[in-house]
Amino acid sequence: MLSDEEFAKAAKKYSLGAYLRRRPVTAMSISLSELETQCRAFEKVEPRDSIYRVSTFLVREWWGDPAKLVDALSVLLLIWNGAFYRYGSFSEEALETCLRANEKVLNGFRAREISSFDAADETNTEKLFLSLSQALRRTVDNVESPVSAGKALHLLAPIFFPLWDQYIAPGYGCPYSGELASVAYIAFSRKIQTIAAQLGVELANDGGTRKQWLSNKSLLKRIDEYNYMTFTIPAMKGKARARTALRSPAGVLGLNDLPDN
């Protein structure tokens, strides 16, 4: 058990301020034309984006009923993060308990846009992230997934919490490996907030059909589509090529056989 002094040192080391000193926030931007290009590419890959559409519909319909919300979240998490959960699922009971315990805070975040995120929200965001991460851990080995926590937060408050994954986070200079993922997520949210604000201004000043098309979905969803095509797809293709190159023709264990966390 940590002593008070050791706990204080650990808290200081893994605070948001310490994280940002190790990984200073750098200016990033996405132009409206870049956003449109990547979002159109995404819709060629996922023309209906069915899993997201179904999950967000169910969350909206079942809001206020934690037991049913578990089903709504499961639809997306067990498919979008299937590589993680192929070794065992999470406890539905634990997730329901988490949703009930945080119902008031979630109600507050659900109606807000990311533009309103400020320092006063950081504590509740971190608590929510940690609570969901624990509730969504695999029961077979208690391994937690920062990806699942981020996706769940977005589904519960889709215009306030951004989506991320293991490729998108470092793409924004916010890796969570070796860090507290909850703190990395706050740093990531800050960056997305800045980008969303810049894109919001461009969208407001755009008088063409592009604005109408992009506005068919929330700005955070469009940014995630951009991120998926920019960071996730290239990384996954690179891993696939590496696995193919290193797979033994004789059937010896290679990278293709290793678990994907």
Secondary structure, 3 states (H helix, E strand, C coil): CCCHHHHHHHHHHCCHHHHHHHCCCCCCCCCHHHHHHHHHHHHHHCCCCHHHHHHHHHHHHCCCCHHHHHHHHHHHHHHHCHHHHCCCCCCHHHHHHHHHHCHHHHHHHHCCCHHHCCHHHHHHHHHHHHHHHHHCCCCCCCCCCHHHHHHHHHHHCCCCCCCCCCCHHHHCCCCCCCCCHHHHHHHHHHHHHHHHHHHHHHHHHCCCHHHHHHCCCCHHHHHHHHHHHHHHHHHHHHHHHHHHHHCCCCCCCCHHHCCCC
